Amino acid sequence: MATRHIAFFIAADPPPRLDKALSRDVPEEAALSRTRLARLLAEGAVTIDGQPVTNAKSRVAEGARIEITVQQAEETHIIAEPIALNVVYEDDDLIVVDKPAGMVVHPAPGTPQGTLVNALLHHFGGNLSGVGGVRRPGIVHRIDKDTSGLLVVAKTDAAHHGLADQFAAHSVERKYNALCHGVPDANDPRLRGIRGAGFEAGNILRVTTQLARHRTDRQKQAVLFQGGRHAVTRARIVERFGTPPVVALMDCWLETGRTHQIRVHLAHCGHGLIGDPVYGGRRKPAGRALSPEGIAAIGNFPRQALHAAVLGFVHPRSAEAMRFESPLPKDMADLVAVLRVGPASRA
């Protein structure tokens, strides 16, 4: 297998740990992330002044000569498939796509084909760099199979690392459209009593909890207040439906990005998403607040009503601020149109 050698010198005032010094001083064009560097260290692919080293915690002196041996990227085992993509933007470094509901992002044992990655491999025609040591698209974030909307995917190692750093720093703008049961309003005293939920100026719901995999149902996430991973969701009402209102169109945005975060947080507040089979969103609105057509449309909605509508980030090479918007998909737009037709007047 072909290899490449990356050589450089440790700059002044190195950090106390070797792994941090490598991360700081490795040439940017090498496109080696901290994770990749740690793996290369463990594999014995790093030398200091000609001597192999594997201890990430060891110290390194200013002026030490570092050489890293990197194996050529392997070909992916994933099959390229000619699946149509809605490409919003593309350049040599990255691609932004508008994913339809029903498409899985990455192959898994239950869905080895028909995924976004299968489609991207065909779209790129093999023109990929070795992201993480394998020639494949650089998936830096995901949205659920039945959530529609915008994703950015890296085409090179350097773009992958630059985008991943922004997601890790929570500096990427991500906004979603959601249709939920009930209306999360600051005037609702019930919401004031839910742990982790509160309101900010402008009637913005803020949910702050920890999230972790559910102890008994491994397909679900659970709200915790100790352990797990910190998660913050904000949401505001865009439109109310029903007389009295029983459904709301929401704008939701993420301070963090955890699995199922919006779905779990709104369900935690008693406002599960319409159509969500996992977090209790398949329920019938009470009373006669909506038209029969509206009630039927809610009951028949086939997926969680969630759409990744806005995606903003800094281009990892040009440093240009980029922002993309995706309109409400047809199924959600049709549902909104039906909900806007109020119940027939009753004598």
C-alpha positions as a printed Julia matrix, in Angstrom:
347×3 Matrix{Float64}:
   0.0    0.0    0.0
   1.36   3.43  -0.94
   2.31   5.85   1.82
   3.06   9.52   2.23
   5.44  11.11   4.72
   4.71  14.37   6.53
   7.65  16.07   8.2
   7.7   19.24  10.32
   9.32  20.78  13.4
   7.74  21.57  16.77
   7.34  25.33  17.21
   8.17  27.4   20.29
   6.39  26.83  23.61
   4.92  23.41  22.8
   1.94  22.15  24.8
   2.8   19.7   27.59
   1.34  16.7   25.72
   2.63  15.3   22.46
  -0.83  14.83  20.92
  -1.68  18.48  21.51
   1.67  19.62  20.12
   1.13  17.56  16.99
  -2.37  18.93  16.55
  -1.07  22.48  16.88
   1.95  22.2   14.58
   1.04  19.66  11.91
   0.81  21.46   8.53
  -2.72  22.44   7.61
  -2.37  20.9    4.15
  -1.78  17.51   5.79
  -5.46  17.55   6.77
  -5.01  15.36   9.84
  -7.61  15.72  12.55
  -6.89  15.2   16.25
  -8.68  11.86  16.06
  -6.61  10.74  13.09
  -3.38  11.9   14.75
  -4.23   9.95  17.9
  -4.81   6.82  15.84
  -1.54   7.3   13.93
   0.31   7.71  17.24
  -1.18   4.49  18.59
  -0.22   2.68  15.38
   3.44   3.73  15.71
   3.32   5.94  12.63
   4.91   8.96  14.39
   8.61   9.5   15.06
  10.42  12.21  17.04
  13.95  12.82  15.75
  13.81   9.42  14.1
  12.57   7.5   17.15
   9.07   5.96  17.12
   6.72   7.17  19.84
   3.23   5.99  20.81
   2.55   7.75  24.12
   0.2   10.69  23.47
   0.97  12.13  26.92
   4.73  12.31  26.44
   6.5   15.66  26.22
   8.16  17.04  23.12
  10.76  19.82  22.88
  10.82  22.88  20.69
  12.63  22.15  17.41
  12.02  18.39  17.52
  11.64  16.9   14.04
   8.37  15.04  13.6
   7.7   12.58  10.82
   4.31  10.96  10.3
   3.76   8.06   7.9
   0.24   7.98   6.49
  -1.11   5.06   4.49
  -2.87   5.83   1.24
  -6.64   5.93   1.66
  -8.43   2.64   1.1
 -11.35   2.28  -1.25
 -14.73   2.18   0.43
 -16.79  -1.0    0.37
 -19.98   1.04  -0.08
 -21.59   0.72  -3.51
 -22.17   3.82  -5.65
 -25.79   4.06  -6.78
 -27.38   6.38  -9.39
 -29.86   7.99  -7.01
 -31.11  11.49  -7.83
 -29.95  14.24  -5.5
 -31.26  17.75  -4.92
 -27.92  19.6   -4.92
 -28.21  23.09  -3.44
 -24.51  24.0   -3.71
 -21.27  22.27  -4.69
 -17.6   23.15  -5.08
 -14.28  21.29  -4.89
 -14.46  21.05  -1.09
 -18.05  20.33  -0.14
 -21.61  19.77  -1.26
 -24.91  20.9    0.27
 -27.91  18.68  -0.47
 -31.6   18.88   0.36
 -32.37  15.36   1.59
 -35.89  14.0    1.09
 -37.77  12.35   3.93
 -37.31   8.59   3.86
 -33.63   8.59   2.86
 -31.08   7.26   5.37
 -27.84   9.25   5.48
 -25.3    6.42   5.9
 -25.46   2.67   5.21
 -26.11   0.44   8.21
 -26.86  -3.28   8.63
 -30.58  -2.69   8.06
 -30.11  -0.27   5.15
 -26.96  -1.18   3.18
 -28.14   0.57   0.01
 -30.29   3.47  -1.15
 -28.66   5.92   1.26
 -27.37   9.43   0.79
 -23.78   8.13   0.88
 -24.53   5.62  -1.9
 -25.94   8.46  -3.98
 -23.0   10.78  -3.24
 -20.43   8.16  -4.26
 -22.09   7.94  -7.67
 -22.45  11.72  -7.94
 -18.77  12.3   -7.16
 -17.63   9.59  -9.58
 -14.8    8.5   -7.28
 -13.36  12.01  -7.01
 -12.8   11.85  -3.27
  -9.97  12.3   -0.81
  -9.29   9.87   2.01
 -11.6   11.07   4.75
 -10.39   9.26   7.87
  -8.26   6.9    5.8
 -11.07   5.71   3.51
 -12.19   7.19   0.21
 -15.72   8.24   1.08
 -17.88  11.34   1.52
 -17.19  13.16   4.79
 -20.39  12.99   6.81
 -20.02  15.64   9.52
 -23.64  15.67  10.69
 -26.82  13.73  10.09
 -30.55  14.14  10.11
 -32.98  11.32  10.77
 -34.28   9.12   7.96
 -37.76  10.66   8.11
 -36.57  14.24   8.59
 -36.15  16.23   5.4
 -33.81  19.1    4.68
 -30.28  20.44   4.37
 -26.98  18.66   4.99
 -23.41  19.63   4.18
 -20.97  16.88   3.22
 -17.2   17.22   2.86
 -15.41  16.07  -0.28
 -11.88  16.36   1.13
 -10.11  15.59   4.39
  -9.38  19.27   4.99
 -13.01  20.28   4.48
 -14.15  17.44   6.71
 -11.95  18.58   9.58
 -12.86  22.25   9.12
 -16.58  21.54   9.15
 -16.33  19.02  11.99
 -14.57  21.63  14.13
 -17.45  24.06  13.56
 -20.05  21.47  14.52
 -18.02  20.58  17.62
 -17.88  24.27  18.56
 -21.67  24.62  18.03
 -21.03  27.54  15.65
 -23.07  26.1   12.77
 -26.5   27.68  12.27
 -29.22  25.04  12.1
 -32.9   25.88  12.08
 -35.81  23.5   11.66
 -39.51  23.76  10.87
 -41.7   21.52  13.01
 -45.41  20.86  13.46
 -46.26  19.82  17.01
 -49.3   18.87  19.03
 -50.46  21.71  21.28
 -49.04  25.22  21.48
 -45.87  25.76  23.59
 -46.8   29.2   24.91
 -45.24  31.07  27.81
 -48.73  31.66  29.2
 -49.25  27.93  29.74
 -48.63  27.34  33.48
 -48.11  23.63  32.83
 -44.91  24.36  30.9
 -43.57  26.42  33.79
 -43.6   23.29  35.9
 -41.62  21.08  33.52
 -38.05  20.6   34.61
 -35.57  21.89  32.05
 -38.12  24.07  30.24
 -38.25  27.85  30.42
 -38.97  30.9   28.3
 -36.81  33.69  26.97
 -37.9   37.08  25.68
 -40.12  36.87  22.62
 -42.03  33.78  23.82
 -39.06  31.55  22.94
 -39.16  28.15  24.6
 -35.74  27.02  25.84
 -35.25  23.39  26.81
 -32.04  22.44  28.61
 -31.4   18.83  29.65
 -28.96  15.98  29.29
 -29.7   13.34  26.65
 -28.63   9.71  26.55
 -29.7    6.45  24.95
 -32.81   5.03  26.6
 -31.99   2.24  29.04
 -34.57  -0.23  27.71
 -35.36   0.99  24.18
 -32.07   1.39  22.32
 -33.78   3.15  19.4
 -34.78   6.09  21.62
 -33.07   8.92  23.44
 -34.06   9.82  26.99
 -34.06  13.07  28.94
 -31.73  13.08  31.95
 -30.5   15.68  34.39
 -27.35  13.83  35.42
 -25.02  12.05  33.05
 -25.62  11.94  29.31
 -24.75  14.8   26.97
 -25.72  18.44  27.37
 -28.48  19.52  24.98
 -30.17  22.89  24.41
 -33.09  23.51  22.05
 -34.92  26.76  21.39
 -38.29  27.04  19.68
 -40.82  29.75  18.89
 -44.35  29.68  17.56
 -44.77  30.68  13.91
 -48.44  29.86  13.46
 -51.28  28.34  15.5
 -54.01  26.11  14.11
 -57.45  25.29  15.46
 -60.2   26.96  17.47
 -58.93  26.87  20.15
 -55.36  26.3   18.89
 -54.3   22.66  19.17
 -51.39  22.49  16.71
 -48.44  24.82  16.17
 -45.93  25.42  13.4
 -42.61  26.03  15.15
 -39.19  27.38  14.3
 -36.61  25.34  16.24
 -32.89  25.91  16.45
 -30.1   23.96  18.05
 -27.43  25.19  20.41
 -26.17  21.61  20.5
 -26.82  18.8   18.06
 -27.77  15.49  19.66
 -29.57  12.49  18.23
 -33.35  13.14  18.02
 -32.84  16.33  20.04
 -35.81  18.4   18.85
 -38.12  15.39  18.87
 -37.12  14.41  22.41
 -37.21  17.93  23.86
 -40.63  18.86  22.46
 -42.04  15.51  23.56
 -40.55  16.1   27.03
 -42.58  19.32  27.16
 -45.77  17.52  26.1
 -45.65  18.82  22.53
 -44.56  15.82  20.47
 -44.16  16.24  16.74
 -47.05  15.3   14.51
 -46.44  11.88  12.97
 -43.6   10.9   15.29
 -44.07   7.18  16.06
 -41.16   7.01  18.49
 -41.87   9.89  20.87
 -45.64   9.8   21.04
 -46.56  12.2   18.27
 -49.29  10.02  16.8
 -52.28  11.28  18.71
 -55.63  12.74  17.7
 -56.37  16.38  18.6
 -59.08  16.61  21.24
 -62.49  18.12  20.62
 -63.63  19.81  17.43
 -60.92  22.44  17.19
 -59.99  21.36  13.66
 -61.92  20.38  10.57
 -62.47  16.66   9.94
 -60.02  16.99   7.04
 -57.42  18.5    9.34
 -57.83  15.75  11.93
 -57.56  13.11   9.19
 -54.47  14.75   7.71
 -52.75  14.71  11.1
 -53.63  11.06  11.66
 -52.38  10.08   8.22
 -49.16  12.08   8.24
 -46.53   9.38   7.58
 -43.45  10.77   9.34
 -42.32  13.16  12.05
 -43.17  16.65  10.79
 -39.63  18.02  10.93
 -37.61  19.8    8.24
 -34.03  21.12   8.35
 -34.76  24.51   6.83
 -31.61  26.6    7.4
 -27.94  25.67   7.39
 -25.16  28.22   7.9
 -21.42  27.74   8.31
 -18.04  29.19   7.38
 -16.47  27.66   4.28
 -13.49  25.64   5.56
 -11.13  26.87   2.83
 -12.3   30.34   1.72
 -13.57  31.41   5.19
 -16.68  32.79   3.45
 -19.88  32.81   5.5
 -22.4   30.55   3.75
 -26.11  30.22   4.47
 -28.69  28.06   2.74
 -32.48  27.83   3.09
 -34.9   25.11   2.07
 -38.66  25.77   1.79
 -41.19  23.66   3.61
 -41.47  20.32   1.74
 -44.7   19.5   -0.05
 -46.07  17.06   2.52
 -45.67  19.55   5.38
 -46.89  22.46   3.26
 -50.0   20.46   2.3
 -50.65  19.67   5.96
 -50.34  23.35   6.88
 -52.8   24.28   4.12
 -55.37  21.81   5.45
 -54.88  22.99   9.03
 -55.46  26.59   8.01
 -59.0   25.67   6.99
 -60.72  25.94  10.35
 -63.59  23.81  11.58
 -66.97  24.43   9.96
 -69.15  26.8   11.95
 -71.36  24.92  14.36
 -74.95  25.93  15.04
